[in-house]
Amino acid sequence: MKIVIIGAGISGLSLAYFLLEKDPSIDLTVIESEKKAGGKIWTDKADGFICEGGVNGFLDNRPKTLELSGKLGLSPLRSNDNARKRFIFSDGKLKMLPESPLSFFKSDLLSLYGRLRIVWELFVPKGSNKDETLADFARRRLGKEAYEKLIDPMASGIFAGDPEKMSLKSCFPKVYNLEQNYGGLIKGMMKLQKEVKKTGKKVGAGPGGVLTSFYNGMGTLINSLTDFLGSRLHTGLQAVSIDKNNDIYTIQLSDGSKIDSEIIISTIPAFALSEVTKELDKSLSNLLNTIYYPSISVVCLGFKKEKIKHPLDGFGFLIPYREGRKILGTLWDSSVFPNRAPEGYVLLRTMLGGARMSELAEQDEEKQINLVMDELNKIMNIKADPDLRKVFIHKKGIPQYFINHDSKLEKIDRILKNFKGFYITGNAFKGIGVNDCIENSSKLAERIIKDI
Ligand SMILES: Cc1cc2nc3c(=O)[nH]c(=O)nc-3n(C[C@H](O)[C@H](O)[C@H](O)COP(=O)(O)OP(=O)(O)OC[C@H]3O[C@@H](n4cnc5c(N)ncnc54)[C@H](O)[C@@H]3O)c2cc1C
């Protein structure tokens, strides 16, 4: 059986692995437009630094990524205890995010009213089951202050998103289900805690888990999958269009060649697939094109340790939009993983762009570096010149699940029913993180094997 996968980010590569694991006799081809596989996983080594140009890691509380790593013979590397110490830049200062409910009530991150308003969540009636923006949900259940100071920066950290447009149901399905199943967040979490005590099984609603990567960065996973696939992977080759005749799909490739297959799977970004499917099905192409992708960039700056007065004793910080800063946040990578900077140096990774400031991530590299240095001076009092500067620009880099994303997916699924043997996955649809991508690829591999 012949199968073609388009796109070799972690979705495409892991899907290829799972398919071959189930049936090694599959005649599999993976097509990737860039010279190198990996997509948003992009580890760069320079002058003794390990810079993650995209994905920084994954949480170890969901098994699939760890399982896949184990099968490939890789040893995951957990972040150290610093990773639990997170900061928010709030009211012009870096403030530690409390780690427990008790320390939360003692902290000055929210006003007394803001803290009490969170407790009042217990008495907020259950909302309807209709989708809602993250901002509306958070204001309704937790109050305006908690929304602006806590929930908004969290949305930046995960989606680089705009909570006024993000779908609660699609971006945070576990949180949506807490309200639907238990009537509220605090009530739901208390019930889940009881279940954990009773069954010993972890059923948390929040992100939880420990940030995990590999000694040489996330690129380790990509290199291993690439080695596994060998000559089945073709890089520097773009899928330009798809045509269908009887039950056979023909993919037109950028080098002028064509490839025929009864089964094709797209793992490329929605806007790229929209372009590729223009001739195949206009309504599918139009729907895919409505998924918005702002640009995002990662600016890695390395400094001699002695130049930085701040102890960098934590994971880094996120910034609520209300602070009016031009960066989304900065992660203190060398404090969290052992070898991200050479001895005597530190590495700071700053994110800019996203749904509310996309244009900042599209500026030329020098401008981005200057902007980040200016912001780090204002926020952390860092005045020194960096010893390492690296900018990783992801133009149209991160998909946004806007309100009613789920009904868009239903329409896409309905159209795909007319295209037997054509499957779609990737981070634009049902989960944005590496864990989601790998879980979805694993499920899809099972479905395809059943179908054939
Ligand atoms: C800056 C940044 C940081 C992130 N950090 C994290 C993190 O720390 N943890 C986490 O869990 N998630 C993170 N994410 C989310 C991350 O995007 C996903 O988890 C995951 O890497 C996406 O994988 P994918 O394979 O679905 O898509 P992609 O990685 O986008 O892969 C799609 C591939 O398709 C290729 N392609 C496109 N068009 C064509 C075509 N026409 N023909 C052939 N090939 C094509 C692309 O070149 C690309 O390689 C981050 C995202 C960004 C942008």
The ligand as an SDF file (V2000), in Angstrom:
LIG
                    3D

 53 58  0  0  0  0  0  0  0  0999 V2000
    7.8540   29.8720   18.2690 C   0  0  0  0  0  0  0  0  0  0  0  0
    7.0630   28.6640   18.6470 C   0  0  0  0  0  0  0  0  0  0  0  0
    7.3040   28.0340   19.8700 C   0  0  0  0  0  0  0  0  0  0  0  0
    6.5890   26.9020   20.2300 C   0  0  0  0  0  0  0  0  0  0  0  0
    6.8890   26.3100   21.3960 N   0  0  0  0  0  0  0  0  0  0  0  0
    6.2460   25.1810   21.7620 C   0  0  0  0  0  0  0  0  0  0  0  0
    6.6430   24.4680   22.9330 C   0  0  0  0  0  0  0  0  0  0  0  0
    7.5830   24.8500   23.6470 O   0  0  0  0  0  0  0  0  0  0  0  0
    5.9560   23.3330   23.2380 N   0  0  0  0  0  0  0  0  0  0  0  0
    4.9350   22.8460   22.4680 C   0  0  0  0  0  0  0  0  0  0  0  0
    4.3560   21.8110   22.7960 O   0  0  0  0  0  0  0  0  0  0  0  0
    4.5520   23.4920   21.3220 N   0  0  0  0  0  0  0  0  0  0  0  0
    5.1880   24.6370   20.9470 C   0  0  0  0  0  0  0  0  0  0  0  0
    4.8450   25.2710   19.7790 N   0  0  0  0  0  0  0  0  0  0  0  0
    3.7500   24.7040   18.9590 C   0  0  0  0  0  0  0  0  0  0  0  0
    4.3100   23.8780   17.7680 C   0  0  0  0  0  0  0  0  0  0  0  0
    3.9610   24.6130   16.6530 O   0  0  0  0  0  0  0  0  0  0  0  0
    3.7170   22.4920   17.6170 C   0  0  0  0  0  0  0  0  0  0  0  0
    3.7540   21.8370   18.8120 O   0  0  0  0  0  0  0  0  0  0  0  0
    4.3910   21.5770   16.5670 C   0  0  0  0  0  0  0  0  0  0  0  0
    5.7690   21.7290   16.5080 O   0  0  0  0  0  0  0  0  0  0  0  0
    3.7530   21.7850   15.2130 C   0  0  0  0  0  0  0  0  0  0  0  0
    4.1010   20.7080   14.4030 O   0  0  0  0  0  0  0  0  0  0  0  0
    3.3860   20.3880   13.0080 P   0  0  0  0  0  0  0  0  0  0  0  0
    4.1270   19.2750   12.4050 O   0  0  0  0  0  0  0  0  0  0  0  0
    1.9330   20.2240   13.1930 O   0  0  0  0  0  0  0  0  0  0  0  0
    3.5550   21.7210   12.1470 O   0  0  0  0  0  0  0  0  0  0  0  0
    4.8880   22.3980   11.5770 P   0  0  0  0  0  0  0  0  0  0  0  0
    5.9860   22.2710   12.5520 O   0  0  0  0  0  0  0  0  0  0  0  0
    4.4860   23.7530   11.1400 O   0  0  0  0  0  0  0  0  0  0  0  0
    5.2570   21.4950   10.2990 O   0  0  0  0  0  0  0  0  0  0  0  0
    4.6440   21.6300    9.0490 C   0  0  0  0  0  0  0  0  0  0  0  0
    5.6880   21.2950    7.9800 C   0  0  0  0  0  0  0  0  0  0  0  0
    5.0740   21.3600    6.6870 O   0  0  0  0  0  0  0  0  0  0  0  0
    6.0130   21.9280    5.7780 C   0  0  0  0  0  0  0  0  0  0  0  0
    5.2680   22.4490    4.6090 N   0  0  0  0  0  0  0  0  0  0  0  0
    4.5070   23.5670    4.5230 C   0  0  0  0  0  0  0  0  0  0  0  0
    3.9560   23.6860    3.3120 N   0  0  0  0  0  0  0  0  0  0  0  0
    4.3660   22.6130    2.5900 C   0  0  0  0  0  0  0  0  0  0  0  0
    4.1050   22.1560    1.2650 C   0  0  0  0  0  0  0  0  0  0  0  0
    3.2850   22.8180    0.4280 N   0  0  0  0  0  0  0  0  0  0  0  0
    4.7160   21.0020    0.8430 N   0  0  0  0  0  0  0  0  0  0  0  0
    5.5220   20.2970    1.6830 C   0  0  0  0  0  0  0  0  0  0  0  0
    5.7910   20.6890    2.9550 N   0  0  0  0  0  0  0  0  0  0  0  0
    5.2100   21.8280    3.4160 C   0  0  0  0  0  0  0  0  0  0  0  0
    6.7010   22.9920    6.6230 C   0  0  0  0  0  0  0  0  0  0  0  0
    7.9240   23.3870    6.0460 O   0  0  0  0  0  0  0  0  0  0  0  0
    6.8380   22.2800    7.9610 C   0  0  0  0  0  0  0  0  0  0  0  0
    8.0600   21.5860    8.0630 O   0  0  0  0  0  0  0  0  0  0  0  0
    5.5600   26.4100   19.3760 C   0  0  0  0  0  0  0  0  0  0  0  0
    5.3020   27.0480   18.1600 C   0  0  0  0  0  0  0  0  0  0  0  0
    6.0460   28.1560   17.7830 C   0  0  0  0  0  0  0  0  0  0  0  0
    5.7750   28.8020   16.4740 C   0  0  0  0  0  0  0  0  0  0  0  0
  1  2  1  0
  2  3  1  0
  2 52  2  0
  3  4  2  0
  4  5  1  0
  4 50  1  0
  5  6  2  0
  6  7  1  0
  6 13  1  0
  7  8  2  0
  7  9  1  0
  9 10  1  0
 10 11  2  0
 10 12  1  0
 12 13  2  0
 13 14  1  0
 14 15  1  0
 14 50  1  0
 15 16  1  0
 16 17  1  0
 16 18  1  0
 18 19  1  0
 18 20  1  0
 20 21  1  0
 20 22  1  0
 22 23  1  0
 23 24  1  0
 24 25  2  0
 24 26  1  0
 24 27  1  0
 27 28  1  0
 28 29  2  0
 28 30  1  0
 28 31  1  0
 31 32  1  0
 32 33  1  0
 33 34  1  0
 33 48  1  0
 34 35  1  0
 35 36  1  0
 35 46  1  0
 36 37  1  0
 36 45  1  0
 37 38  2  0
 38 39  1  0
 39 40  1  0
 39 45  2  0
 40 41  1  0
 40 42  2  0
 42 43  1  0
 43 44  2  0
 44 45  1  0
 46 47  1  0
 46 48  1  0
 48 49  1  0
 50 51  2  0
 51 52  1  0
 52 53  1  0
M  END
$$$$
